[in-house]
């Protein structure tokens, strides 16, 4: 158990038979592997402001090394005027504010339990947000699928999530690779497809929303 990020919600995934195609979107029942779950938002999506930004949230001090993803975003997006902010140990209200503000990407590092994204004062359920004004997100935490699903339903366009518990070392490797690919302009579906090849359990990561 010490190798994993903790006990989290698991998702029973389906493994569809896919033909050759550049992208695969899933509209059926269940959670697919190798295709993104195409969802519609229950609330109108707001446009992001004129100044692009990325917010990296690390809600577990033992995962502080993963904040390297912020350096990846800064290095690769510096020429594009993107602001990269790092937040640590956010309370539930502070984390809600990050998702409810207008931002291009929220990269969350931490834990998820059955009640939501884990914070020092409890857990934040994405379904309880007034809205999600972040265009995209990465939830690099065990069993984050349901929270990512709700973030899209609350207004986000797309995000990367996990289906089950993931090894800490592999989560670091995939998260860093994914950040580099997104910063280079790859679509979420293509970026995650490539980043998954960096680790053994890559199929535990999937895309929700418009990949």
Residue, then its C-alpha position, 0 to 999 in steps of 0.5 A: x500500500x505504501x507504493x500507491x497513493x492510497x485507497x481510492x474509488x475504482x472504476x470498472x472500465x470497458x475495453x472497446x474494439x476500435x478500428x483505425x482512427x486518429x481519435x476515438x470518442x465514446x458515447x456508450x455506457x461505461x468507462x472506456x479504455x483507449x477512447x475518451x468519454x465525450x461529455x456535454x457540460x450541464x452549465x454554459x462554458x465561459x471563455x478564458x481571459x486574454x492572459x493565459x494561465x496554468x495553475x499547479x496544485x500540490x495538496x500533499x507535501x510528500x509529493x512536492x517533487x512533482x511540482x517539477x511539472x510547473x518548471x516544465x510548463x514555465x520553460x515550454x510556455x515562457x515564449x507564449x506569455x503564459x502565467x504559471x502559479x503553484x499552490x500548496x496545501x489548499x483548503x477546500x474553499x481555496x481549491x474550489x476558488x482555483x477551479x472556479x476562476x478563469x484559467x486554461x489548465x489546473x494540474x492537481x497533484x494529490x489524493x482523491x477519496x470517495x468524497x472528492x479531492x483531498x484537502x487539509x480540512x476535508x475533501x472537495x467534491x467537484x459536483x459541489x462547485x458553483x461551476x468549473x471555469x478552468x478549460x482543462x485539468x489534470x487530476x494526477x491522483x488515484x481513482x480521480x475519474x468521477x471527480x474529472x467527470x463532474x468537472x466536465x459536467x460543471x463546465x470544463x472542456x477536457x481533462x486527464x484522470x485515473x481509473x484506479x490506484x497508480x504507483x507514485x513513481x509512475x504518476x510522476x513520470x506520466x505527469x511530467x511527460x503529459x505536461x511537456x506534450x500539452x505545453x507543446x500544443x498536443x491535443x489532450x487525447x494525443x498527449x495522453x496517448x503518448x505519455x501513457x507509453x512512458x509507464x507500465x500502467x498507462x492504461x489506468x489514465x484516460x481522458x474525459x471531455x472533448x479529447 
